[in-house]
Amino acid sequence: MTDDLSLAPFRIHTLEDGSQQLWLFDGDMEEVADVFEDRDAESNGHGWESFASWLLETEMPDNAELIWFGSEGDTFVAGSSDPAALRQLAERLHAAFHDRSLLARLVTEAELD
């Protein structure tokens, strides 16, 4: 397994079969947890999964079938055998993570639980 850290704090792991997984851990989620919580949304792995799923459906519908999720409470996980599709999602999540106003706007639009 190799790691791509260019989208920190998100990490892309390439598995032996060539598929990839995108990870975000709870310690990193805490940096922007208030953005989710101020909008009554979960700020854990499941909340990030809901947010990523909404982004796929609204902004990248062609990629929605190519990406799967396996998040847990303390970890966001998305995966795909299509590296370009996963990277597109990763870049969008990375941009939102590092721009609090963008993240706030998107989480509000997504109307997450």
N, C-alpha and C positions, 0 to 999 in steps of 0.2 A: 504494500500500500504506500502511495506517495501523497504528500500534502501540497496543496497550492494555497499559500497564505497571502496572495496578492489582494484578496478581498476582505482582509481582517476587519472585524473580528470573526467574520464568516470563514469557514475552512472548507475547501473542496478536497475530498479524498478520492483518489483513483484506485479502484480495486483491481485485483488480478485479472478479472474477466473484462476489464476495460470500462465497466460502468463507473459512474461517479456518484458520490454522496456529498451533499452540502450540509454543514453542521454549524449551529450556533449554540453555545453553552450558557447556562444560567448566570454565571458570573458576568458574562458580557451583556446578557439581556437586561441586567440590573441598571446599566447605564441609561437606558431609555424606558424603563418600566413605567415611570410616571406619565409618559405620553400615552401609553395604553390605559393605565389606571384612571387618568383624568377623563377618559372617554368611556369609562365603564367596560373596558375590554381586558381580557386576560393578558398578562404580560409574560406568560411562561411559554414553554415549547408548543403547547396546544394553541395558544393565542397567536404565536408567530406562524403556525401552520395555517390557521384560519385566514390570517392576513395574506400569506403567500398564495393560498388557494384563490382568494379573491383577486389578487393581482393577476394570476394566470387567467382566470375567467374573463376579467375585464380588459386587460392590456395585452395578453399573449394567448388568446384562445387556441391558436394552432399548436401551442406547446402543452396545453392542459392534459392531453392524453399521454404525453411523453414523460410526465413527471409523477412520481409517487411520493407519498409521505409516510413517515414512521416515527413521528415525534413522541416524546414522553414529556412529563411535567417539567423536567429540568433541562431538556435538550430538544432543539428544533432539528429535524432531519428531513431532507428531501433528496430524492435520488432519481437517476435516469441513466439509460444506456445511450442517450443522445447528449454528448457533452456541450454542444452549442445551445441546446434548449435550457439545460441546467445553468450554464454560465449566464444566459440572458436573465433568468430569474435572479441569480446571485448578484448580478450587477445592479439590478433594480432594488433589491433588498439592501445592498450595501449603500447605495446612494441615499435611500430613505433613512437608514440607520445613522448616517453622518450628517443629515440635514433635518434637525428636529421639526422645523416648520413643515417640511414636505411630509415627514412621517405623521405628524399630527393631522394634516389635511387628508392623507390617504386613509389613516385609521378611522377618521370621522366619516369619510365617504363609504368605507367598507361596512360601517355599522356592525362591528364585531360584538359578540356576546362576551 
